[in-house]
């Protein structure tokens, strides 16, 4: 099986996609997707959540960076009309597990919107982040 990955960053890459398509075996599946979030954006988001975790209590609770990340992703997804996480019973039936949205699946544009959402929340709640 031949696997190829093309980043459509310039005319030559686009031409390469066309050439590959013409020579690909029948029934080859082609998928186009938006660019995913960058490492820099991911680091900025985690830093922002970390600063909020240090400075803000949530309903009297001190939450860690990961908890804030989950809270913000869930809230942002609701405001943007994106798919949301779910609560499901645990394997032993004695608890609940939150199945959240993974930031690794966000596009660059979505990650930018999420960072803007969190920054606005921080400003509104007087958290200097």
Protein Blocks (a to p, Z undefined) as FASTA:
>chain_A
ZZdddddfbfklmmmmmmmmmmpcehiacddddddddfklmmmmmmmmmmmmmmpceehi
acdfklmmmmmmmmmmmmnopacddddddfkopaccdddddfklpcfklmmmmmmmmmmm
mmmnopaZZ
